[in-house]
Amino acid sequence: MFGERLAAGLAATAGRVEQPPGPDGAHLVAYWNGRETEDLAGDGLSAGHTLLVAHSDIVFPAGTISRRPFTLAEDGDTVTGPGVFDMKGSLVAVELAMELLSRTGATPRRPVRLVPLGSSGGAGDTNLTGALGIPTVDGLGPAGADAHGEDEYASLSALLERAALIAAFLDTH
């Protein structure tokens, strides 16, 4: 499903991708080296790394995806379906950003760790890291609306713009 596809996409650019067990199934952790510090030791605690957190679950009842599958609208820009705005669009933007860096021969300035949790309960939200005093950037997901609603949608063109923004941020910060 989405987790396997995301892991495969991230593995194309990441130095390492792991799927450690969690209480509700496997999680995903992707590691990229940075220009200033090489760290693939796996401790995730080295100074100066960038931590990207997210959740990859969706909050819809079982069967919703079958009833409302991913759809590309006639305008060629609007995608609809459960989770396209919150949170899968953000994860795709990160995947595209890392591919953009790779294709242009760039490397993030600092080591990067992406940790999308399979079951969030709010744990993927950046308000938790901000509350701990950790410098936190939020709002890099796609443009769209109606998160968790029947009319949830996201814009593909905005997703590409956000991916470029994420790549530029990781290249310079």
N, C-alpha and C positions, 0 to 999 in steps of 0.2 A: 504494500500500500504506500501511502505518502512517505512514511519513515524510511522504507527501503529505497524509494526513488530519491529522496533527499540525500541519504547516505551515499548512494552511487554518484549522484551529481557532485557532492562535496569532495568525494574521494578523487575526482579528476584534478583538483587543485590543492587539496590539503596535504600536509606532510603526513598526517595520520588521522584516521577516523576510528573511533571506538564506540561500542554499544554496551556500556556497563549495565548490569541488571539494576532495576529499581523496583519499588514496591508494587507498581502497577504495570510492569513490563520494562523492556530495555529502554534506556535513554540513549542519546546520541551526543558525542563530544567530538568536535573536529578541531584540529590543531594546525596552525600555519606558522612558519618561522617569520621573524621580522628582520629588517636590515640591521637594526641596532643590537639585537640580542638573539642568538640562536638558542631555542629551548624546546626540545622535543622530549624532555625528560618525563613529561606526563604529570608533573605535580600540579600544574595549573596555578601555581602560586608565585611564579617568578615575578620579580618587581618589573613594572613597566609594561605588562602585557595589557591588551585590550580584551575585555570579556563582553561577548555578545550573548544576551539571554533572551529566550523566547519560550513560548509553549507551542507544541505541535498538535495538541488535541483539539477537538471541537466540542461544543457544548450542546449539540443537537441530539435528539433521541435517535435510537437505532432505527435504520431504514430511511432516514432523511436524505442521505446521499443517493439512494436508489430512486427516491421520489423527485428530488431536485438535483440532478447531476450537474457537474461543471459544464457551463455553456458559454460560448463566445457569441455575443450579440451581433446582429447584422452590421453595426457600425464598425466592427473589427477592432474595437478598443475596450469594450465593456465585457468583463467576465462576471458570471454569477454562479452561485453555488455555496453550500455551507463551508465557511472558513476561508473564503477567498480574500476577505478584508481583514479578518481577525482569526488567524494569525499566519495563515499559510503564505499570504502575499509577501509579508515581511521576510519570511524564510527564503522564498524564491528570490527576493531582492538581494539578500546576502549572498546566495549562491551565484547570482549573476554578477555581483560586485567582485567576488573572488575570481570568477572566470575572466572578467574584464582586466583585472590586475595581471592575471596569468598571461593572457593573450598579448598584452602590451609589454610584457617583460618586467613589469613592476612587482615589487614585494612590499607588503605592509611595513610601515616604519617599525612597529613593535610586534612581538608575537601576538597572534590572535587566537582566542578560544571561543568557539560557538557552542553553546549548551542549550539546545531546544528540549525542554522537558516534555515527556509524553503525556503527563497528566499534571496540569498546572495548579489548579486550585488557587490561582493567582500567583504562583511561585515564579512564573516567567515574566512577571511584570517588573519594570524597572523602578517602580516606587519602592521596592524592597531595598535595592542597592542604594538608591538615593537617601533613604532613611538611615542607612548605615554610614553616611558621609562619604560614600564612594562617588567620585565624579561620574555622572550618568547622563547619557544622551537618550532621549526617547522621541518617538514620532517619526521614525525613518521608514515606516511601512507605506504601503501604496495609498493613493487617494481612493476614496470610496465612501461607503456609508452603510448603515443599518447592520452593524456588527451583531451577529447572533440572531438576526431577524429573517423573516421570510424573503425579503427583498435585498439581502446582502449582495453587494457588488464591489468590484475594484476596477481601476483603469489600468490597462496594460501600458499605455504610453507613460503614465505617471510612475508605474513600476520601474520602467527602464530609467527614468530620470532619477528615481531614488537609488537605484543600483549604482549609477554613476556618482551620486553624492556620497554614498557609503564608501565606494572605492577611493574617491578623493580624500575623504576623512581618514581612512586607514592608511593611505599613502603619506599623509602629512602629520598625523597626530600620534 
